[in-house]
Amino acid sequence: MAEPSTAGRQFNAEALPHLDALYRTALRLTGDPSQAEDLVQDTMLKAYRAWRQYQPGTNAKGWLLTILRNTFINDYRRRKLEPIATDLELVEPHALYRAIEDVDPEGAFFAKIVDEKVLEAIDALPPDFREVLVLSDMEGMSYGEIAEALEIPVGTVKSRLFRARRLLQSSLYAYAVETGIIPPRENHDG
């Protein structure tokens, strides 16, 4: 097997370490693991083909996320999602419990439910807000990196992030009270 070219080695060194971040972002955008994998694959193929346009040593993650986002907008939003048929006979009983079973099965079970509720709330955010929240709070990108990746001003990033967090807080408040995570606000209307 032939050795990769210099460009191929650079691509491997700078782009491949960001595959997990690309997948997590793609999953939040598409909501479907299979589509997220396809989106990441398309992104990496486009990035490899355009590698000569990338400035080595700069923000590869931001560059790749820009390609991912543009690919999603151009290709994936236009597609209508078709429901996936599931044969309930094939679903193993108690699979959820076994999947999260460990030394503290009850604690893990409730943590999993809370995590799922938070992810559902994130997925329900409008796309512009969800995108900024995922890149900031889940991927740890700075305002500047997000602005560069999404091709928007830093002020817009800050505004969208503030609004996304407020929407998330509002949507999760009732659930947090209902489950006893936080006490209800006292009503001082007296």
VEXZA-129413 format. One record per residue (C-alpha): x, y negated, z negated; residue in three letters; residue number from 1. Coordinates in steps of 0.05 Angstrom, whole numbers, padded with zeros to 5 digits, always signed. Last residue first. Example, Ala and Ser with C-alpha at 12.3 -4.5 7.8 and 13.67 -1.06 7.14 Angstrom:
BEGIN
@c1 = +00273&c2 = +00021&c3 = -00143&code = ser&pos = 2;
@c1 = +00246&c2 = +00090&c3 = -00156&code = ala&pos = 1;
***
This chain:
BEGIN
@c1 = -01012&c2 = -00751&c3 = -00946&code = gly&pos = 190;
@c1 = -00976&c2 = -00748&c3 = -00884&code = asp&pos = 189;
@c1 = -00910&c2 = -00724&c3 = -00915&code = his&pos = 188;
@c1 = -00911&c2 = -00656&c3 = -00881&code = asn&pos = 187;
@c1 = -00853&c2 = -00614&c3 = -00906&code = glu&pos = 186;
@c1 = -00814&c2 = -00582&c3 = -00850&code = arg&pos = 185;
@c1 = -00820&c2 = -00506&c3 = -00848&code = pro&pos = 184;
@c1 = -00764&c2 = -00467&c3 = -00880&code = pro&pos = 183;
@c1 = -00709&c2 = -00439&c3 = -00835&code = ile&pos = 182;
@c1 = -00692&c2 = -00368&c3 = -00814&code = ile&pos = 181;
@c1 = -00759&c2 = -00345&c3 = -00842&code = gly&pos = 180;
@c1 = -00781&c2 = -00310&c3 = -00779&code = thr&pos = 179;
@c1 = -00839&c2 = -00357&c3 = -00766&code = glu&pos = 178;
@c1 = -00797&c2 = -00418&c3 = -00783&code = val&pos = 177;
@c1 = -00742&c2 = -00399&c3 = -00734&code = ala&pos = 176;
@c1 = -00793&c2 = -00381&c3 = -00680&code = tyr&pos = 175;
@c1 = -00828&c2 = -00448&c3 = -00689&code = ala&pos = 174;
@c1 = -00762&c2 = -00485&c3 = -00683&code = tyr&pos = 173;
@c1 = -00735&c2 = -00447&c3 = -00623&code = leu&pos = 172;
@c1 = -00769&c2 = -00487&c3 = -00568&code = ser&pos = 171;
@c1 = -00755&c2 = -00553&c3 = -00601&code = ser&pos = 170;
@c1 = -00682&c2 = -00538&c3 = -00614&code = gln&pos = 169;
@c1 = -00673&c2 = -00515&c3 = -00542&code = leu&pos = 168;
@c1 = -00706&c2 = -00578&c3 = -00516&code = leu&pos = 167;
@c1 = -00662&c2 = -00621&c3 = -00560&code = arg&pos = 166;
@c1 = -00599&c2 = -00582&c3 = -00539&code = arg&pos = 165;
@c1 = -00617&c2 = -00590&c3 = -00466&code = ala&pos = 164;
@c1 = -00630&c2 = -00665&c3 = -00475&code = arg&pos = 163;
@c1 = -00563&c2 = -00677&c3 = -00507&code = phe&pos = 162;
@c1 = -00528&c2 = -00634&c3 = -00454&code = leu&pos = 161;
@c1 = -00564&c2 = -00671&c3 = -00398&code = arg&pos = 160;
@c1 = -00543&c2 = -00739&c3 = -00426&code = ser&pos = 159;
@c1 = -00471&c2 = -00718&c3 = -00438&code = lys&pos = 158;
@c1 = -00464&c2 = -00688&c3 = -00368&code = val&pos = 157;
@c1 = -00497&c2 = -00749&c3 = -00337&code = thr&pos = 156;
@c1 = -00447&c2 = -00794&c3 = -00372&code = gly&pos = 155;
@c1 = -00390&c2 = -00750&c3 = -00346&code = val&pos = 154;
@c1 = -00413&c2 = -00765&c3 = -00275&code = pro&pos = 153;
@c1 = -00436&c2 = -00707&c3 = -00230&code = ile&pos = 152;
@c1 = -00398&c2 = -00660&c3 = -00184&code = glu&pos = 151;
@c1 = -00420&c2 = -00598&c3 = -00222&code = leu&pos = 150;
@c1 = -00350&c2 = -00571&c3 = -00231&code = ala&pos = 149;
@c1 = -00319&c2 = -00640&c3 = -00240&code = glu&pos = 148;
@c1 = -00371&c2 = -00663&c3 = -00290&code = ala&pos = 147;
@c1 = -00365&c2 = -00597&c3 = -00327&code = ile&pos = 146;
@c1 = -00289&c2 = -00604&c3 = -00331&code = glu&pos = 145;
@c1 = -00295&c2 = -00675&c3 = -00356&code = gly&pos = 144;
@c1 = -00347&c2 = -00658&c3 = -00409&code = tyr&pos = 143;
@c1 = -00302&c2 = -00602&c3 = -00434&code = ser&pos = 142;
@c1 = -00315&c2 = -00528&c3 = -00419&code = met&pos = 141;
@c1 = -00328&c2 = -00480&c3 = -00477&code = gly&pos = 140;
@c1 = -00362&c2 = -00427&c3 = -00434&code = glu&pos = 139;
@c1 = -00423&c2 = -00416&c3 = -00477&code = met&pos = 138;
@c1 = -00434&c2 = -00486&c3 = -00506&code = asp&pos = 137;
@c1 = -00408&c2 = -00529&c3 = -00450&code = ser&pos = 136;
@c1 = -00418&c2 = -00489&c3 = -00386&code = leu&pos = 135;
@c1 = -00482&c2 = -00458&c3 = -00411&code = val&pos = 134;
@c1 = -00511&c2 = -00524&c3 = -00435&code = leu&pos = 133;
@c1 = -00493&c2 = -00560&c3 = -00370&code = val&pos = 132;
@c1 = -00526&c2 = -00506&c3 = -00326&code = glu&pos = 131;
@c1 = -00587&c2 = -00500&c3 = -00371&code = arg&pos = 130;
@c1 = -00601&c2 = -00575&c3 = -00367&code = phe&pos = 129;
@c1 = -00598&c2 = -00578&c3 = -00291&code = asp&pos = 128;
@c1 = -00637&c2 = -00512&c3 = -00285&code = pro&pos = 127;
@c1 = -00696&c2 = -00532&c3 = -00330&code = pro&pos = 126;
@c1 = -00691&c2 = -00492&c3 = -00395&code = leu&pos = 125;
@c1 = -00727&c2 = -00425&c3 = -00398&code = ala&pos = 124;
@c1 = -00662&c2 = -00385&c3 = -00392&code = asp&pos = 123;
@c1 = -00636&c2 = -00420&c3 = -00454&code = ile&pos = 122;
@c1 = -00700&c2 = -00402&c3 = -00492&code = ala&pos = 121;
@c1 = -00694&c2 = -00330&c3 = -00469&code = glu&pos = 120;
@c1 = -00621&c2 = -00330&c3 = -00491&code = leu&pos = 119;
@c1 = -00640&c2 = -00356&c3 = -00560&code = val&pos = 118;
@c1 = -00695&c2 = -00303&c3 = -00566&code = lys&pos = 117;
@c1 = -00647&c2 = -00248&c3 = -00545&code = glu&pos = 116;
@c1 = -00596&c2 = -00270&c3 = -00598&code = asp&pos = 115;
@c1 = -00651&c2 = -00271&c3 = -00651&code = val&pos = 114;
@c1 = -00673&c2 = -00200&c3 = -00631&code = ile&pos = 113;
@c1 = -00601&c2 = -00175&c3 = -00630&code = lys&pos = 112;
@c1 = -00588&c2 = -00205&c3 = -00698&code = ala&pos = 111;
@c1 = -00651&c2 = -00170&c3 = -00724&code = phe&pos = 110;
@c1 = -00628&c2 = -00102&c3 = -00698&code = phe&pos = 109;
@c1 = -00556&c2 = -00111&c3 = -00721&code = ala&pos = 108;
@c1 = -00580&c2 = -00127&c3 = -00791&code = gly&pos = 107;
@c1 = -00626&c2 = -00066&c3 = -00791&code = glu&pos = 106;
@c1 = -00573&c2 = -00020&c3 = -00763&code = pro&pos = 105;
@c1 = -00518&c2 = -00041&c3 = -00811&code = asp&pos = 104;
@c1 = -00462&c2 = +00010&c3 = -00799&code = val&pos = 103;
@c1 = -00480&c2 = +00015&c3 = -00725&code = asp&pos = 102;
@c1 = -00542&c2 = +00027&c3 = -00681&code = glu&pos = 101;
@c1 = -00552&c2 = -00026&c3 = -00627&code = ile&pos = 100;
@c1 = -00560&c2 = +00019&c3 = -00567&code = ala&pos = 99;
@c1 = -00591&c2 = +00074&c3 = -00608&code = arg&pos = 98;
@c1 = -00648&c2 = +00028&c3 = -00630&code = tyr&pos = 97;
@c1 = -00661&c2 = +00003&c3 = -00560&code = leu&pos = 96;
@c1 = -00661&c2 = +00074&c3 = -00532&code = ala&pos = 95;
@c1 = -00714&c2 = +00097&c3 = -00581&code = his&pos = 94;
@c1 = -00751&c2 = +00134&c3 = -00527&code = pro&pos = 93;
@c1 = -00711&c2 = +00144&c3 = -00462&code = glu&pos = 92;
@c1 = -00740&c2 = +00107&c3 = -00403&code = val&pos = 91;
@c1 = -00749&c2 = +00158&c3 = -00347&code = leu&pos = 90;
@c1 = -00824&c2 = +00166&c3 = -00356&code = glu&pos = 89;
@c1 = -00830&c2 = +00090&c3 = -00355&code = leu&pos = 88;
@c1 = -00810&c2 = +00090&c3 = -00282&code = asp&pos = 87;
@c1 = -00788&c2 = +00019&c3 = -00269&code = thr&pos = 86;
@c1 = -00805&c2 = -00022&c3 = -00208&code = ala&pos = 85;
@c1 = -00763&c2 = -00084&c3 = -00198&code = ile&pos = 84;
@c1 = -00804&c2 = -00146&c3 = -00183&code = pro&pos = 83;
@c1 = -00781&c2 = -00185&c3 = -00123&code = glu&pos = 82;
@c1 = -00746&c2 = -00250&c3 = -00134&code = leu&pos = 81;
@c1 = -00759&c2 = -00299&c3 = -00079&code = lys&pos = 80;
@c1 = -00696&c2 = -00320&c3 = -00045&code = arg&pos = 79;
@c1 = -00684&c2 = -00394&c3 = -00033&code = arg&pos = 78;
@c1 = -00652&c2 = -00403&c3 = -00102&code = arg&pos = 77;
@c1 = -00599&c2 = -00350&c3 = -00084&code = tyr&pos = 76;
@c1 = -00566&c2 = -00376&c3 = -00022&code = asp&pos = 75;
@c1 = -00551&c2 = -00451&c3 = -00023&code = asn&pos = 74;
@c1 = -00561&c2 = -00466&c3 = -00097&code = ile&pos = 73;
@c1 = -00526&c2 = -00403&c3 = -00120&code = phe&pos = 72;
@c1 = -00468&c2 = -00413&c3 = -00071&code = thr&pos = 71;
@c1 = -00461&c2 = -00485&c3 = -00094&code = asn&pos = 70;
@c1 = -00460&c2 = -00463&c3 = -00167&code = arg&pos = 69;
@c1 = -00409&c2 = -00408&c3 = -00155&code = leu&pos = 68;
@c1 = -00364&c2 = -00453&c3 = -00113&code = ile&pos = 67;
@c1 = -00366&c2 = -00506&c3 = -00168&code = thr&pos = 66;
@c1 = -00353&c2 = -00452&c3 = -00220&code = leu&pos = 65;
@c1 = -00292&c2 = -00430&c3 = -00182&code = leu&pos = 64;
@c1 = -00263&c2 = -00501&c3 = -00180&code = trp&pos = 63;
@c1 = -00278&c2 = -00511&c3 = -00254&code = gly&pos = 62;
@c1 = -00244&c2 = -00446&c3 = -00272&code = lys&pos = 61;
@c1 = -00184&c2 = -00461&c3 = -00227&code = ala&pos = 60;
@c1 = -00171&c2 = -00527&c3 = -00262&code = asn&pos = 59;
@c1 = -00105&c2 = -00549&c3 = -00231&code = thr&pos = 58;
@c1 = -00041&c2 = -00507&c3 = -00229&code = gly&pos = 57;
@c1 = -00046&c2 = -00491&c3 = -00155&code = pro&pos = 56;
@c1 = -00086&c2 = -00543&c3 = -00115&code = gln&pos = 55;
@c1 = -00142&c2 = -00504&c3 = -00081&code = tyr&pos = 54;
@c1 = -00154&c2 = -00517&c3 = -00006&code = gln&pos = 53;
@c1 = -00109&c2 = -00458&c3 = +00014&code = arg&pos = 52;
@c1 = -00154&c2 = -00414&c3 = -00029&code = trp&pos = 51;
@c1 = -00214&c2 = -00426&c3 = +00017&code = ala&pos = 50;
@c1 = -00221&c2 = -00353&c3 = +00039&code = arg&pos = 49;
@c1 = -00205&c2 = -00328&c3 = -00031&code = tyr&pos = 48;
@c1 = -00256&c2 = -00376&c3 = -00062&code = ala&pos = 47;
@c1 = -00310&c2 = -00355&c3 = -00013&code = lys&pos = 46;
@c1 = -00297&c2 = -00282&c3 = -00029&code = leu&pos = 45;
@c1 = -00295&c2 = -00297&c3 = -00103&code = met&pos = 44;
@c1 = -00362&c2 = -00334&c3 = -00100&code = thr&pos = 43;
@c1 = -00396&c2 = -00280&c3 = -00059&code = asp&pos = 42;
@c1 = -00373&c2 = -00227&c3 = -00110&code = gln&pos = 41;
@c1 = -00396&c2 = -00271&c3 = -00168&code = val&pos = 40;
@c1 = -00464&c2 = -00281&c3 = -00136&code = leu&pos = 39;
@c1 = -00471&c2 = -00206&c3 = -00121&code = asp&pos = 38;
@c1 = -00454&c2 = -00190&c3 = -00194&code = glu&pos = 37;
@c1 = -00504&c2 = -00241&c3 = -00218&code = ala&pos = 36;
@c1 = -00557&c2 = -00212&c3 = -00171&code = gln&pos = 35;
@c1 = -00546&c2 = -00144&c3 = -00203&code = ser&pos = 34;
@c1 = -00546&c2 = -00171&c3 = -00274&code = pro&pos = 33;
@c1 = -00611&c2 = -00211&c3 = -00264&code = asp&pos = 32;
@c1 = -00627&c2 = -00278&c3 = -00296&code = gly&pos = 31;
@c1 = -00599&c2 = -00314&c3 = -00235&code = thr&pos = 30;
@c1 = -00568&c2 = -00376&c3 = -00267&code = leu&pos = 29;
@c1 = -00553&c2 = -00347&c3 = -00336&code = arg&pos = 28;
@c1 = -00525&c2 = -00284&c3 = -00303&code = leu&pos = 27;
@c1 = -00482&c2 = -00326&c3 = -00257&code = ala&pos = 26;
@c1 = -00453&c2 = -00364&c3 = -00316&code = thr&pos = 25;
@c1 = -00436&c2 = -00301&c3 = -00353&code = arg&pos = 24;
@c1 = -00407&c2 = -00271&c3 = -00289&code = tyr&pos = 23;
@c1 = -00364&c2 = -00332&c3 = -00274&code = leu&pos = 22;
@c1 = -00338&c2 = -00333&c3 = -00346&code = ala&pos = 21;
@c1 = -00321&c2 = -00259&c3 = -00341&code = asp&pos = 20;
@c1 = -00286&c2 = -00268&c3 = -00274&code = leu&pos = 19;
@c1 = -00243&c2 = -00326&c3 = -00298&code = his&pos = 18;
@c1 = -00178&c2 = -00287&c3 = -00305&code = pro&pos = 17;
@c1 = -00184&c2 = -00268&c3 = -00231&code = leu&pos = 16;
@c1 = -00175&c2 = -00338&c3 = -00204&code = ala&pos = 15;
@c1 = -00106&c2 = -00362&c3 = -00226&code = glu&pos = 14;
@c1 = -00062&c2 = -00300&c3 = -00226&code = ala&pos = 13;
@c1 = -00098&c2 = -00261&c3 = -00172&code = asn&pos = 12;
@c1 = -00104&c2 = -00322&c3 = -00127&code = phe&pos = 11;
@c1 = -00030&c2 = -00338&c3 = -00137&code = gln&pos = 10;
@c1 = -00012&c2 = -00265&c3 = -00121&code = arg&pos = 9;
@c1 = -00055&c2 = -00268&c3 = -00058&code = gly&pos = 8;
@c1 = -00025&c2 = -00334&c3 = -00037&code = ala&pos = 7;
@c1 = +00045&c2 = -00304&c3 = -00045&code = thr&pos = 6;
@c1 = +00023&c2 = -00244&c3 = -00005&code = ser&pos = 5;
@c1 = +00000&c2 = -00180&c3 = -00038&code = pro&pos = 4;
@c1 = +00047&c2 = -00120&c3 = -00033&code = glu&pos = 3;
@c1 = +00027&c2 = -00069&c3 = +00019&code = ala&pos = 2;
@c1 = +00000&c2 = +00000&c3 = +00000&code = met&pos = 1;
***
